[in-house]
Amino acid sequence: MPLTSINDCDMSNALDKVLERVKSWPEARQRDVLRVLEVMEQSGTAVHMLTDNERAAVQVGLDQANRGEFVSDAEMEAFWRRNRA
């Protein structure tokens, strides 16, 4: 489902569809999804308001993405090896 249609959908149904697709992904990617969801769950349901520094860091990342500047798969794998719980 394209991100642009998230506001116009039944959220539970959309989540079910995405999670069903995730089940077909490689195990390593499924672990990544699980890790992200668990962190979100642990942080509670309150909306996090970005600080000015966080907002600036997000903008830097978006600017890099818009320029096509991404880390390699090898760099990401090294990151996950260092940071896996």
N, C-alpha and C positions, 0 to 999 in steps of 0.2 A: 504494500500500500504506500503510495507516495506520501511524503511528509505533509504536503500541502493540504491533504484531505483529512488530517487528524481531527481538526475542529468540527468537521461535518459528519462524524461517524459515531456509532455505538462503541464506546471505548472497550467494554468487556469483550465484545465480538472481535474487535480489531486486535486486542491483545491475544485472544485465543488463536487467531489466524497466524499472527507473527510467531508465537511460541510453537505452533505446529510446524512452521517452516524451519525454525531453529533446530528442531529435532533431526532434520536431515543434514545439518552442517557437520563438518569435522569435529571430533571430540574436543580438540584444543579450543576451537571457537566457542563451542557450547560452554566450556569451562569459563571462558572470558565473560560470556553473557551471565552465567550464574554468579560470578564474582561481582559484577557490576550491580546486579539485582540485589544481592545480599548486602552490599554496602548501602545501597539506597534504602533497603528495608531497615537496616540498623540505624540509619539516620532519622528515622521517624517520618511522619507525614507532613511536617511543617515545610513551608516553602523557604528555601534558602535565598536570602537577599545578598547579591554579590557586593563585595566591598569595591572601592575604586580600583585597588590593586588587582583584584580578581577579574574585574571587568576589563582592565587593560591587558591582562594576560590572555584572556579569551580573545580579545581583538587581535593580539599578535598572532595567535594560532589561526584565526580565521583569515587574516591577511596572508599568512604563509600558505594555507590551503588554497586560497584564491590564486596564488602564484604557482601552484603545483609543487610546492616544496613539502615533501613527505619523507618520513624515515623509511628505511628499507625494511623488508620482512625480517632480515637477520638482526637489525637493530631492535625491532620490537620483540623478537624472541629473546634476545639478551636482556631486555628490560624485564620481561615476565620472569625469566630465570632468577634475576636479582630480587624481584619484588613479590614473588609468590609466597603466600602465607603457609 
